[in-house]
Amino acid sequence: MDMRPFRPADLDGLLELTIATFGPFYEESFRGIVGDTVMVNQHGNWREDYRNQWQSLNDPDNGKYVIVAEDHDEIVGFIAWTMRQPKRSGEIEMLAVESGHRRHGVASALCAYVFDDLRRHGIEVVSLGTGGDDFHVPSRAFYESLGMTRLPVVVYYKAL
Ligand SMILES: CC(C)(COP(=O)(O)OP(=O)(O)OC[C@H]1O[C@@H](n2cnc3c(N)ncnc32)[C@H](O)[C@@H]1OP(=O)(O)O)[C@@H](O)C(=O)NCCC(=O)NCCS
């Protein structure tokens, strides 16, 4: 497995991986928990939202970076993060590993790369937000495997 910085030619493949990874969250987990009205109102255009988000996820002039993990020239994962040097803090914006390549240390290697990079830039703290739902069980287990501290946050919705 190799890691390298994002290239513009990666965009379509990364968007596809993002949609394949997080589709089950929006269409099954989130919709199942909050119902159709809230789902459509909040994330009815989630595919388009990702398309837009990817336009600015890699923007080094504004402290935003992406690296990809490759296996035999095929992208199998990525991580996007933000570095806020004035606050000496960083944030993981998005992380995904292709389903057939999970539990082989890909995300661990991506995070190790990012944490080293942040440390080299004098960053003292890294954070991220993830879900408390069943879709995110692997995600929570993963971040806890890195020794990160969990802060529970609860979000409420009501269809009016
Ligand atoms: C979360 C995710 C990125 C982990 O990627 P990964 O490459 O499989 O993670 P690693 O192989 O580096 O796992 C390292 C450790 O994390 C923990 N872990 C990872 N996945 C786990 C799972 N499904 N169940 C329990 N523990 C898990 C384990 O301790 C694992 O070590 P081990 O395999 O030696 O037991 C991947 O499952 C994924 O893409 N999920 C969907 C997208 C997502 O939830 N992204 C994060 C949202 S913020």
PDBQT file of the ligand as one rigid body, heavy atoms in Angstrom, charges set to zero:
ROOT
HETATM    1  C1  LIG A 201     -13.580   3.488   9.816  1.00  0.00    +0.000 C 
HETATM    2  C2  LIG A 201     -12.693   3.020   8.643  1.00  0.00    +0.000 C 
HETATM    3  C3  LIG A 201     -12.082   4.259   7.953  1.00  0.00    +0.000 C 
HETATM    4  C4  LIG A 201     -11.542   2.157   9.220  1.00  0.00    +0.000 C 
HETATM    5  O1  LIG A 201     -10.652   1.821   8.165  1.00  0.00    +0.000 OA
HETATM    6  P1  LIG A 201      -9.703   0.524   8.194  1.00  0.00    +0.000 P 
HETATM    7  O2  LIG A 201      -8.651   0.699   7.162  1.00  0.00    +0.000 OA
HETATM    8  O3  LIG A 201     -10.536  -0.692   8.114  1.00  0.00    +0.000 OA
HETATM    9  O4  LIG A 201      -9.071   0.630   9.664  1.00  0.00    +0.000 OA
HETATM   10  P2  LIG A 201      -7.751  -0.135  10.192  1.00  0.00    +0.000 P 
HETATM   11  O5  LIG A 201      -7.590  -1.430   9.465  1.00  0.00    +0.000 OA
HETATM   12  O6  LIG A 201      -6.609   0.798  10.183  1.00  0.00    +0.000 OA
HETATM   13  O7  LIG A 201      -8.207  -0.445  11.702  1.00  0.00    +0.000 OA
HETATM   14  C5  LIG A 201      -7.384  -0.164  12.833  1.00  0.00    +0.000 C 
HETATM   15  C6  LIG A 201      -8.097  -0.604  14.089  1.00  0.00    +0.000 C 
HETATM   16  O8  LIG A 201      -9.344   0.103  14.242  1.00  0.00    +0.000 OA
HETATM   17  C7  LIG A 201     -10.313  -0.766  14.855  1.00  0.00    +0.000 C 
HETATM   18  N1  LIG A 201     -11.377  -1.068  13.890  1.00  0.00    +0.000 N 
HETATM   19  C8  LIG A 201     -11.442  -0.706  12.576  1.00  0.00    +0.000 A 
HETATM   20  N2  LIG A 201     -12.582  -1.178  12.024  1.00  0.00    +0.000 NA
HETATM   21  C9  LIG A 201     -13.250  -1.845  12.985  1.00  0.00    +0.000 A 
HETATM   22  C10 LIG A 201     -14.470  -2.557  13.010  1.00  0.00    +0.000 A 
HETATM   23  N3  LIG A 201     -15.237  -2.698  11.909  1.00  0.00    +0.000 N 
HETATM   24  N4  LIG A 201     -14.858  -3.120  14.178  1.00  0.00    +0.000 NA
HETATM   25  C11 LIG A 201     -14.093  -3.024  15.287  1.00  0.00    +0.000 A 
HETATM   26  N5  LIG A 201     -12.892  -2.359  15.316  1.00  0.00    +0.000 NA
HETATM   27  C12 LIG A 201     -12.488  -1.781  14.183  1.00  0.00    +0.000 A 
HETATM   28  C13 LIG A 201      -9.560  -2.047  15.197  1.00  0.00    +0.000 C 
HETATM   29  O9  LIG A 201      -8.994  -1.856  16.480  1.00  0.00    +0.000 OA
HETATM   30  C14 LIG A 201      -8.487  -2.053  14.110  1.00  0.00    +0.000 C 
HETATM   31  O10 LIG A 201      -7.373  -2.838  14.458  1.00  0.00    +0.000 OA
HETATM   32  P3  LIG A 201      -7.392  -4.453  14.145  1.00  0.00    +0.000 P 
HETATM   33  O11 LIG A 201      -7.888  -4.618  12.729  1.00  0.00    +0.000 OA
HETATM   34  O12 LIG A 201      -5.968  -4.851  14.345  1.00  0.00    +0.000 OA
HETATM   35  O13 LIG A 201      -8.340  -5.043  15.159  1.00  0.00    +0.000 OA
HETATM   36  C15 LIG A 201     -13.481   2.152   7.615  1.00  0.00    +0.000 C 
HETATM   37  O14 LIG A 201     -14.217   1.175   8.328  1.00  0.00    +0.000 OA
HETATM   38  C16 LIG A 201     -14.480   2.953   6.769  1.00  0.00    +0.000 C 
HETATM   39  O15 LIG A 201     -14.129   3.484   5.709  1.00  0.00    +0.000 OA
HETATM   40  N6  LIG A 201     -15.725   3.059   7.244  1.00  0.00    +0.000 N 
HETATM   41  C17 LIG A 201     -16.793   3.778   6.513  1.00  0.00    +0.000 C 
HETATM   42  C18 LIG A 201     -16.515   5.264   6.459  1.00  0.00    +0.000 C 
HETATM   43  C19 LIG A 201     -16.407   5.886   7.828  1.00  0.00    +0.000 C 
HETATM   44  O16 LIG A 201     -17.127   5.555   8.786  1.00  0.00    +0.000 OA
HETATM   45  N7  LIG A 201     -15.467   6.835   7.912  1.00  0.00    +0.000 N 
HETATM   46  C20 LIG A 201     -15.227   7.595   9.109  1.00  0.00    +0.000 C 
HETATM   47  C21 LIG A 201     -16.328   8.568   9.265  1.00  0.00    +0.000 C 
HETATM   48  S1  LIG A 201     -15.838   9.962  10.208  1.00  0.00    +0.000 SA
ENDROOT
TORSDOF 0
